[in-house]
Amino acid sequence: MLLSQIKHKGAVAVVAREEGATGRIVKDASGVYELALEAADQGRRLADVIAAHGLGDTVDLARAYAAGEILSPISHPNPANLHVTGTGLTHLGSAATRDAMHKNLAEKDKETLTDSMKMFRMGLEGGKPAAGKTGVQPEWFYKGNGVTAAGPGEPLRSPAFALDGGEEPEVAGIYVIANNGTPFRVGFALSNEFSDHVTERINYLFLAHSKLRPASFGPEIRLGEPPADIRGASRIRRGGAVIWEKPFLSGEANMSHTFANLEHHHFKYRLFRQPGDVHIHMFGTATLSFADGIKPESGDVFEIECDDFGLPLRNPLAIAEEEPVTIRML
């Protein structure tokens, strides 16, 4: 089942559909967040809660998308309680891209692995532990909260001070925390973990700065387990023409970690198990236009497409105006 949220008759409506089918409004549902908490707190499957609510009017999601009526597939009444985070160096092949960015720091000693390659190797050796075991922890970073989440079709606004703004096509896990502090996975969605790769390349210790950028996810959440081998496409359009395109690969068949291991190392922190919170956790990528020398421009449209996740995720790039910041004394 695929879930999305749209603007409908002046309010937010939840749309449910099976793959390839027409979407229908979930009755008496004010949002995916509310439905997910209802399921989590009652110990029921989300699909069963939706079935109990029942389905109403049909929705043309493609038309709604074109009209700007599709919203992020989950939100929180208080944006500060929606957390956007991620893990890197988790995909087979991803380390080569990252290592090339940092290689200038290791040129004097070619026998010494960069920190990126060391982290990647750790994942290869211990990222897929046996059932019941804990694997090696991954690279982890913070991106922001609900304030920085851009909906499908909305601009990804690169700060005026940024040196670059580039796409990172990924799969994200969507989670809610039940009233008893238990994390529940709602499902998975496409995501654009938009980053500043030029800033990161200056020094890998700038990674934290480079990740404090907007991100988008959706338009639909896929309930249940994801395919082991996820295949799609990532592309950039400029003036309607495709200027760059590459296959988008994810899923555990293409990763050095299991989803379960990455989830464990995020939610092992009590900080991330606060009742009522929402988490959008991005699992990494092996595909970057930056690695091919592409410099996105304002107005370019990032598009991430994968049939397993329903509608494609599209976001134009915008450059924010400079915002002078004054720190005042109290």
Secondary structure, 3 states (H helix, E strand, C coil): CEEEEEEECCEEEEEEECCCCCEEEECCCCCHHHHHHHHHHHCCCHHHHHHHHCEEEEECHHHHHHCCCEECCCCCCCHHHEEEEEEECCECCHHHHHHHHHHHHCCCCCCCCCHHHHHHHHHHHHCCCCCCCCCCCCEEEEEEEHHHEECCCCCEEECCCCCCCECCEEEEEEEEECCCCCEEEEEEEEEECCECHHHHHHCHHHHHHHHCCCEEECCCEECCCCCCCEEEEEEEEECCEEEEEEEEEECHHHECCCHHHHHHHHHCCHHHCCCCCEEEEECCCCCCCHHHCCCCCCCCEEEEECHHHCCCEEEEEEECCCCCCCCCCC
